[in-house]
Amino acid sequence: DAGITQSPRHKVTETGTPVTLRCHQTENHRYMYWYRQDPGHGLRLIHYSYGVKDTDKGEVSDGYSVSRSKTEDFLLTLESATSSQTSVYFCAISESASYEQYFGPGTRLTVT
Amino acid sequence: TQLLEQSPQFLSIQEGENLTVYCNSSSVFSSLQWYRQEPGEGPVLLVTVVTGGEVKKLKRLTFQFGDARKDSSLHITAAQPGDTGLYLCAGAPLDAGGTSYGKLTFGQGTILTVHP
C-alpha cells in the first residue's frame, strides 16, 4: 500500500471557524490531490499540486485553499467552514501524470 | 467539462448472480480507471484501460473500454459478498500539451450489495 496518511481522521467544527486538514506521503510522489466525496457526486477535485509550491484549483475550489511547502505534505484549509463543507475529504498521490492515483484513508469533517 | 455517467447507482443482488456496471460519456478519454471503495476507506485502484476495445480480466471481474474510448463496463461473474462496495470509474482527459497534471473525472459511483 502507498504510504499516505491523513489527519485528523474525524473532526467536528463550528460554522465560521478555520480548519486545516493534512495529507502526508512517504512515497516522494510529485502529484497530490484533494477531493471531497458526497453521496451521489462521486469524488470531486478541490485542488491539486504538481510540485512543491505549485498548486492549482479543481472544480470545487471555492472556500478552500492549499499549500505545499514540502514534497511530502499537502495541506487543505477551509478558511471559514460552512455546513455545505460537511463531507469526507480524500487525499491522493500520483508518481507521474499517468493518472493512477493512490488514496489516503479519508477525513470525515462535520461542520455544525 | 467532461462528465462520466455511471449506472446503475445502486445494485442489490444475491450471491452467485452476474452483474454489469456501465460508465458512459460524450467525451473521449485517454484512459479509464476503475476503483473499488469499502466503507471508511479510500478508493483502491482495480484496473486501468488505455486502448479502445481493450478487455482486461481480474479474476471474476472483466473490464472493457469502448472502441471510441467514451465508455467502459465492469462485469462481475458469480458475485460474492466480498464484492460488496462502491465502484467508481474515472476518466483521464486527452492530454493536449501535457497540462492535465493527472486530473481525473469521476463517475458518481455504483453501490453494490451482494447478499449471501
Interface residues (C-beta under 8 A of the other chain):
Chain A: I4 Y31 Y33 Y35 G40 H41 G42 L43 R44 L45 Y48 Y50 D56 G58 E59 F90 A92 S94 S96 A97 S98 Y99 E100 Q101 Y102 F103 G104 P105 G106
Chain B: T1 L4 Q6 Q9 S30 S31 Q33 Y35 G40 E41 G42 P43 V44 L45 T48 L88 A90 A92 D95 G98 S100 Y101 G102 K103 L104 F106 G107 Q108 G109
